[in-house]
Amino acid sequence: MADSPPDLSRYVRQVRYPPLGEDGQRRLVQSRVLVCGCGALGSTLANTLVRAGVGHVRIVDRDFVETSNLQRQVLFDEEDVANQMPKAAAAAEKLRRINSQVEIDPIVADVDYRNIEELCDGVDAVVDGTDNFETRFLVNDAAVKHGIPWIYGGCVGAEGQTMTVLPRETPCLRCLMAECPPPGSTPTCDTAGILGPAVGVIASLQAVEALKILSGNRDAVSRSLTVVELWDARIHQVDVSGLRDRVDCPACKHDDFPWLEGRYGSDSATLCGRNAVQLMHQGAAVPLDELARQLEGVGRVTRNAFLLKLAVDDYELTVFPDGRAIIAGTDDVAEAKTVYAKYVGS
């Protein structure tokens, strides 16, 4: 943002809402938020928070834009698909045109225990735009450890749920769920599909919770787990305000953070809604120019400043400069590792 005082006139309709007011708007302008994941929920959250005038919005996402995203991911278009744009970078381009007063910080990376604390550094709240519970449990560990409010949200089919976590004050995710659900135990976008309106409702509920926190209206924060089922037009709220006192939460009460310490979690993940696997490579950075030359004649190679793609046989490999890769064409981790080793190296 510029050094000059922000022009609040663009937020006049928002400022006229008495619980927010001009003081709350000025707090928003000075606040910083992390949008963790920029898919369906994350893109809607980023769009809403930037339009509302949150001063600094850090967006982190590991993925790139595909045609199937456009049904529900509001910041992207067909040009982003054609240009093979990472979601964080594409979102930043759109958001800067929407509100030049907001500082947008896009980061193309996977969120893991190595970088989560740095990503959370200096932010006043975290909003959940992820698509898996491993990352949510990691965010919960970091948020509870550092006392950062965060807003959990998830959607599948026509249903979604959300809960706000005020560390040491309200229940955290591990108060609600003692263990991370094992793979295959919960529905995914692949198995149950997803409707765009469900995303919009849950992201809106998350966004207003973030606005309460960032504007200094902490007392207005919901103390309920809210579950919405749009197809049958049902909304259910579960009062969880006393849950933290009733459970012996390892995070809240014993400062046990296994996800943050890297004791739990993996370096591979099947991507929601896609026949694809993400692999992490912890070696040296991958020089994309050199890799492109090596792969000439192997298959169809395309690249931009952010990534390289190789289409070969029934697979599409997307390789990022840090060595991270997304292997499309399989949801089997072992098969994906074999393909990666064959064309990129072990």
Secondary structure, DSSP 8 states (H G I E B T S, - for coil): --SS---GGGGHHHHTSTTTHHHHHHHHHT-EEEEE--SHHHHHHHHHHHHHT-SEEEEEE--B--GGGGGT-TT--HHHHHTT-BHHHHHHHHHHHH-TTSEEEEEES---TTTHHHHHTT-SEEEE--SSHHHHHHHHHHHHHHT--EEEEEEEBTEEEEEEE-TTTS--HHHH-SS---TTSS--HHHH-B-HHHHHHHHHHHHHHHHHHHTT-GGGS--EEEEEETTTTEEEEEE-TTHHHHS--HHHHH---TTTTTSS--SEEE-TTSSEEEE---SS---HHHHHHHTBTTBEEEE-SS-EEEEETTEEEEE-TTS-EEEES---HHHHHHHHHHHT--
